[in-house]
Amino acid sequence: MSKEYEALTKLRDYLRAYLDPAPQPALADGQIVLAYDLYPDIDAMPHPVMLYIFLEQTRIEQSSLNMSQITEEITIYLLVKNKPISELFQAVHDYCAAVQNAINKDRTLNGSLAECEISEINYANELLGVSRAFGAEMRLALKYERTTIYYPDENLLQNEGLMPIGG
């Protein structure tokens, strides 16, 4: 498994273990998922509350000859549906606060990363006009180091050297 994918699964697993949305109900394993589509389909949501973790961008900086500093820009889509409007607002704010509290308790996600930081939260008011749903987009940055990956360069002679990628 790549370090980049591993960081996403560590975030998902950490939220599954430490998210405490009281007074809202706790989320089951299937309600916090890695997303591969940019915008989750509200009508296809298998549960009335879902957290979708989506990788937006990965930045790689060469920090030394053997190490790279990785920053993954993540968006968590939090969607709540099938409740009265007043309860939708309360539920989204409770779940957002729960995500913030979980990450603020341990920014390394149990030592999995160098740092996890929430940079902003945007609320999706436009969903109310389309369906009985409300949501939020939470922007996060995951930071960690990994060993630099080297691949042979096609222009080099055999055994002449390796060129770093990702730096």
Rosetta blueprint (number, residue, H / E / L):
1 M L
2 S L
3 K H
4 E H
5 Y H
6 E H
7 A H
8 L H
9 T H
10 K H
11 L H
12 R H
13 D H
14 Y H
15 L H
16 R H
17 A H
18 Y H
19 L L
20 D L
21 P L
22 A L
23 P L
24 Q L
25 P L
26 A L
27 L L
28 A L
29 D H
30 G H
31 Q H
32 I E
33 V E
34 L E
35 A L
36 Y L
37 D L
38 L L
39 Y L
40 P L
41 D L
42 I L
43 D L
44 A L
45 M L
46 P L
47 H L
48 P L
49 V E
50 M E
51 L E
52 Y E
53 I E
54 F E
55 L E
56 E E
57 Q E
58 T E
59 R E
60 I E
61 E E
62 Q E
63 S L
64 S L
65 L L
66 N L
67 M E
68 S E
69 Q E
70 I E
71 T E
72 E E
73 E E
74 I E
75 T E
76 I E
77 Y E
78 L E
79 L E
80 V E
81 K E
82 N L
83 K L
84 P L
85 I H
86 S H
87 E H
88 L H
89 F H
90 Q H
91 A H
92 V H
93 H H
94 D H
95 Y H
96 C H
97 A H
98 A H
99 V H
100 Q H
101 N H
102 A H
103 I H
104 N H
105 K H
106 D L
107 R L
108 T L
109 L L
110 N L
111 G L
112 S L
113 L L
114 A L
115 E E
116 C E
117 E E
118 I E
119 S E
120 E E
121 I E
122 N E
123 Y E
124 A L
125 N L
126 E L
127 L H
128 L H
129 G H
130 V H
131 S L
132 R L
133 A E
134 F E
135 G E
136 A E
137 E E
138 M E
139 R E
140 L E
141 A E
142 L E
143 K E
144 Y E
145 E E
146 R E
147 T E
148 T L
149 I E
150 Y E
151 Y E
152 P L
153 D L
154 E L
155 N L
156 L L
157 L L
158 Q L
159 N L
160 E L
161 G L
162 L L
163 M E
164 P E
165 I E
166 G L
167 G L
